[in-house]
């Protein structure tokens, strides 16, 4: 049984996301008109624009140590 689902993404990023999801699920997906491929440099630029960054005077190891030391564990009375 063939079922057709019409999706109308509002931008190229959403279209690529939907096509990627269909591919992961093993579902045949066809874009009309055909989708243009995004260059590796453009993908990198989009990722960096989305991801943001962290700037700090502490090193990664120092930040990790601070996070680990700030965790609080308490005894839990749980019967399994």
C-alpha angles and dihedrals in degrees: 000000000000120000124188120212119190116208122181110197116192096220143023094254092059091046092053090047092053093047091048091051091050090051092050090050092049092242120144109243128181124190120210114229095028116263119249115229120247117230121240090246091053091049089051092048092050092048093051091047089053102038103055123196144253122234120191141147089231121086121240090258092052092050090048090051091050091051093049092048093049093058116106122207124187132186112266122207100217126150115205 
